[in-house]
Amino acid sequence: MLPRQRHTEVYELGVRAGLFSQDVADRLEELWIENRSESYYRTGIAGEYRAQTLLSLAGTLHEEVVALTRTQDCLCD
């Protein structure tokens, strides 16, 4: 069994992979902290259209970030 990860650990992984600076990671973590109660208490539940749009955005951002790296390798798999 894998060890339990913190929700914000992905930001540190991004810094270590050189995707963004520690400052950006800190700002992303602050944004998550500010908005996490909405997800925990389900007050910000997305409708299907919104969920599909965010999924599409995430895929596009992923492609852009991978394309910007020198090696163009994805560490996600």
C-alpha positions as a Markdown table, in Angstrom:
| # | Residue | x | y | z |
|---|---|---|---|---|
| 1 | Met | 0.0 | 0.0 | 0.0 |
| 2 | Leu | 1.3 | 3.4 | -0.9 |
| 3 | Pro | 1.8 | 6.0 | 1.8 |
| 4 | Arg | -1.0 | 8.6 | 2.2 |
| 5 | Gln | -0.2 | 11.8 | 0.4 |
| 6 | Arg | -1.2 | 15.3 | 1.3 |
| 7 | His | -3.5 | 17.1 | -1.1 |
| 8 | Thr | -0.8 | 19.8 | -1.7 |
| 9 | Glu | 2.1 | 17.4 | -2.3 |
| 10 | Val | 1.6 | 17.6 | -6.0 |
| 11 | Tyr | 2.8 | 21.2 | -5.8 |
| 12 | Glu | 6.1 | 20.2 | -4.3 |
| 13 | Leu | 6.5 | 17.5 | -7.0 |
| 14 | Gly | 6.0 | 20.3 | -9.6 |
| 15 | Val | 8.8 | 22.3 | -8.1 |
| 16 | Arg | 11.1 | 19.3 | -8.0 |
| 17 | Ala | 10.3 | 18.5 | -11.6 |
| 18 | Gly | 11.1 | 22.1 | -12.6 |
| 19 | Leu | 7.6 | 22.9 | -13.8 |
| 20 | Phe | 7.2 | 26.0 | -11.7 |
| 21 | Ser | 8.9 | 27.9 | -8.9 |
| 22 | Gln | 8.4 | 27.5 | -5.1 |
| 23 | Asp | 6.5 | 30.8 | -5.2 |
| 24 | Val | 4.0 | 29.4 | -7.6 |
| 25 | Ala | 3.6 | 26.3 | -5.5 |
| 26 | Asp | 3.0 | 28.3 | -2.4 |
| 27 | Arg | 0.4 | 30.4 | -4.2 |
| 28 | Leu | -1.4 | 27.2 | -5.5 |
| 29 | Glu | -1.4 | 25.8 | -2.0 |
| 30 | Glu | -2.9 | 29.0 | -0.6 |
| 31 | Leu | -5.6 | 28.9 | -3.3 |
| 32 | Trp | -6.4 | 25.2 | -2.4 |
| 33 | Ile | -6.6 | 26.1 | 1.3 |
| 34 | Glu | -8.9 | 29.0 | 0.6 |
| 35 | Asn | -11.3 | 26.8 | -1.4 |
| 36 | Arg | -11.1 | 23.4 | 0.2 |
| 37 | Ser | -14.1 | 23.8 | 2.5 |
| 38 | Glu | -16.3 | 24.1 | -0.6 |
| 39 | Ser | -15.2 | 20.6 | -1.7 |
| 40 | Tyr | -15.3 | 19.1 | 1.7 |
| 41 | Tyr | -18.8 | 20.4 | 2.4 |
| 42 | Arg | -19.9 | 19.9 | -1.2 |
| 43 | Thr | -21.1 | 23.5 | -1.5 |
| 44 | Gly | -19.3 | 24.0 | -4.8 |
| 45 | Ile | -20.4 | 20.8 | -6.6 |
| 46 | Ala | -19.8 | 21.2 | -10.3 |
| 47 | Gly | -22.4 | 20.3 | -12.8 |
| 48 | Glu | -21.5 | 17.8 | -15.6 |
| 49 | Tyr | -20.8 | 20.6 | -18.1 |
| 50 | Arg | -18.5 | 22.4 | -15.6 |
| 51 | Ala | -16.7 | 19.2 | -14.7 |
| 52 | Gln | -16.2 | 18.3 | -18.4 |
| 53 | Thr | -14.9 | 21.8 | -19.1 |
| 54 | Leu | -12.4 | 21.6 | -16.2 |
| 55 | Leu | -11.2 | 18.2 | -17.3 |
| 56 | Ser | -10.6 | 19.5 | -20.8 |
| 57 | Leu | -8.7 | 22.5 | -19.4 |
| 58 | Ala | -6.6 | 20.2 | -17.3 |
| 59 | Gly | -5.7 | 18.1 | -20.3 |
| 60 | Thr | -4.8 | 21.1 | -22.3 |
| 61 | Leu | -2.7 | 22.6 | -19.5 |
| 62 | His | -0.9 | 19.3 | -19.1 |
| 63 | Glu | -0.1 | 19.1 | -22.8 |
| 64 | Glu | 1.2 | 22.7 | -22.7 |
| 65 | Val | 3.4 | 22.1 | -19.7 |
| 66 | Val | 4.9 | 18.9 | -21.2 |
| 67 | Ala | 5.5 | 20.7 | -24.5 |
| 68 | Leu | 7.4 | 23.5 | -22.6 |
| 69 | Thr | 9.8 | 21.1 | -21.0 |
| 70 | Arg | 13.1 | 20.4 | -22.7 |
| 71 | Thr | 12.7 | 16.7 | -22.7 |
| 72 | Gln | 8.9 | 16.7 | -23.3 |
| 73 | Asp | 8.6 | 13.7 | -21.1 |
| 74 | Cys | 5.6 | 13.2 | -18.9 |
| 75 | Leu | 6.1 | 12.1 | -15.3 |
| 76 | Cys | 2.4 | 11.3 | -14.8 |
| 77 | Asp | 2.4 | 7.7 | -15.9 |
